[in-house]
Each structure stands twice: as C-alpha cells, then as structure tokens.
Amino acid sequence: MSEKVSILTHDAPAPMPVLSQAVVYNGMVYVSGSLGIIPSTGKFVEGTVADRTDQIFRNISAILKGAGSDLANIVKVNIFLTDMSNFQIMNEAYARNMPSGVMPARTCVAVKELPFGSDVEIECMAALKSV
C-alpha cells in the first residue's frame, strides 16, 4: 500500500491549516482548489477572471512541480465559477495555460460563492511524471 505525501511549496500560496496544497498517492497528485492569489503578497490578482485564472495556473504549476509532475500530466480538472457569464473569458485563459496534447477531462460549474470572495477556483488531478 502506498503512503500519502503532503506537498508544500513556497512558490504557491500557503494552504489553510486544514488542508494540503496537494497530496501524492499511488502515482497521482491531487491538487486542492487553487485561487488567483499571488504567493508573495497573499493578495488576489487584480483584473478579470482571466487574470486570476492565469495566476491559478501559475500556482498549480508550482504545486505540480513540487510534487514531481506538471501541467501536461493533468488528467482531470474541476472549475468553479461564481458567475457563468465569465465562462468564455475563463475558458480562453484555460486554453492559453493548458499544454497541447490530450486535454484533461473537465467539469465547470457555477457556485453561489467561493472562499475569500473569489470568482474562480480550480482543482485538478495529475499523474506523476514517468521516471
């Protein structure tokens, strides 16, 4: 049986005490929901949902790197928006940040609200890189 390993990188926002940035288990990386927060300031990126989506992908990329994976190994993405009118602009940023190749399975849903007043949150699962 594999052991769970918690991931913590200072290149992404610090997690709340009740969760890990990600957990590696059985060849997979499970990344917690990420917000468009700049790690060095702890503040949200100003601008549009696209700007915060770009930051989220920088944060997820750093977490995946710390776990021994990368964006190209993502197999599933879950996206949460507080307003579906932001779907198109978020989707443009998503496409800009996701490497070409086999695209991950994906879900995008509208929710009433997100932590800290965010308008977008993204979580994902990725395979570890092959050795």
C-alpha positions in Angstrom: 0.0 0.0 0.0 1.3 3.5 -0.9 1.8 6.2 1.6 0.1 9.6 1.3 2.6 12.5 1.0 1.6 16.1 1.6 3.1 18.7 -0.8 4.1 22.2 0.3 5.9 24.7 -2.0 6.5 28.3 -1.2 6.1 29.1 -4.9 2.3 28.9 -4.4 0.0 30.4 -1.7 0.3 28.7 1.6 -2.6 26.3 2.4 -5.0 26.8 5.2 -4.1 24.6 8.2 -6.9 22.2 7.5 -5.6 21.1 4.1 -2.6 20.4 1.9 -1.7 22.2 -1.3 -1.7 18.7 -2.8 -1.4 15.1 -1.8 0.6 12.5 -3.7 -0.8 9.0 -3.5 -0.4 5.9 -5.6 1.2 7.7 -8.6 -1.3 10.6 -8.7 -1.2 14.2 -7.5 -4.4 15.6 -6.1 -4.2 19.4 -6.1 -6.5 21.3 -3.7 -8.7 24.1 -5.1 -6.5 27.0 -6.0 -7.4 30.7 -6.1 -5.8 33.5 -8.1 -3.6 34.7 -5.2 -0.1 35.9 -5.7 2.1 33.8 -3.4 4.5 36.7 -2.4 1.7 39.1 -1.4 -1.2 36.8 -0.4 -3.5 39.1 -2.4 -5.7 38.3 -5.3 -4.6 39.3 -8.8 -6.5 42.4 -9.8 -8.3 42.5 -13.2 -10.5 39.9 -14.8 -11.4 36.3 -14.2 -8.9 35.5 -17.0 -6.1 37.3 -15.0 -7.0 35.2 -11.9 -7.2 32.0 -14.0 -3.7 32.7 -15.3 -2.4 33.1 -11.7 -4.2 29.9 -10.7 -2.4 28.0 -13.4 1.0 29.5 -12.2 0.1 28.3 -8.7 -1.0 24.9 -9.8 2.1 24.5 -12.0 4.3 25.3 -9.0 2.5 22.8 -6.8 2.7 20.1 -9.5 6.4 20.8 -9.9 6.9 20.4 -6.2 5.1 17.0 -6.4 7.1 15.7 -9.4 4.5 16.4 -12.1 3.5 19.2 -14.4 0.5 20.7 -16.3 0.9 18.2 -19.2 0.2 15.3 -16.8 -3.2 16.7 -15.6 -5.9 14.1 -16.2 -8.9 15.9 -14.6 -9.8 19.5 -13.8 -12.7 20.9 -11.8 -13.5 24.6 -12.2 -15.8 26.6 -10.0 -17.2 30.0 -11.1 -19.5 32.3 -9.2 -20.9 33.6 -12.5 -21.3 31.6 -15.7 -21.1 34.8 -17.7 -17.3 34.5 -17.0 -17.2 31.1 -18.7 -15.8 32.3 -22.0 -13.1 34.5 -20.6 -12.0 31.9 -18.1 -12.0 29.3 -20.9 -9.7 31.5 -23.1 -7.2 31.7 -20.1 -7.6 27.9 -19.5 -6.8 27.2 -23.2 -3.8 29.6 -23.1 -2.3 27.8 -20.0 -3.1 24.1 -20.8 -0.3 22.4 -22.8 -1.3 20.9 -26.2 -1.9 17.2 -26.5 -4.6 15.1 -24.8 -6.8 17.6 -23.0 -7.9 16.6 -19.4 -11.4 15.6 -18.6 -13.0 18.7 -17.2 -16.0 19.9 -15.2 -17.1 23.6 -14.8 -19.9 24.5 -12.5 -21.4 27.7 -11.1 -21.5 28.0 -7.4 -23.1 30.6 -5.1 -19.8 31.7 -3.6 -16.1 30.8 -3.2 -13.6 31.2 -0.4 -12.4 34.8 0.3 -14.8 36.2 -2.2 -13.0 34.7 -5.2 -14.8 34.4 -8.5 -12.9 31.3 -9.8 -11.3 28.3 -8.2 -9.6 25.3 -9.9 -8.6 21.9 -8.6 -7.0 19.1 -10.5 -5.6 15.6 -10.5 -2.4 14.7 -12.3 -0.2 11.7 -12.9 3.3 11.8 -11.6 6.0 12.1 -14.3 7.4 8.9 -15.6 10.9 8.2 -14.4 
